[in-house]
């Protein structure tokens, strides 16, 4: 009981002295999933590439127009990016290259951006089957905190553009894209 009283006394002294405790919060696995994203058909037979975009709301990761609140976000890292084939496509082994980047549009009518982050630059080596779900190898977590910094346009949308290369399907198809994101907040 003496130890508990000493702790309570210490906290009381800190409060009386005007000190506030530091709060650290780590959200290690925020899952952001965009279902049923359309992927266009290959423009030609043989090796080709297609590009598809998708967007998500950055407030899911703590983005805030209030600069004081926003400054408490100290780290936002993309730790996993996965594609899951849907419909007629059941195996993603045709993907030989994947390049992805994310940006914040300057306005709702343009795709120009002042902030852009490269997410993945993948080249496949080997012939091992992939299956319906392809987890993009990320050599290390990707820092996407710059995408949450409020800008003049104060957009809340992050757009990700994925470019796939390989022996792609001759018909359009759909995919679910999942991302695992870690956020650290310090107050």
Secondary structure, 3 states (H helix, E strand, C coil): CHHHHHHHHHHHHHHHCCCCCCCEEEEEEEEEEEEEEEECCCCCCCCEEEEEEEEEEHHHHCCCCCHHHHCCEEEEEEEEEEEEEECCCCCCCCEEEEEEEEEEECCCCCCCEEEEEEEEEEECCCCCCCCCEEEECCCCCEECHHHHCCCCCCCCEEEEEEEEEECCCCCCEEEEEEEEEEEEEEC
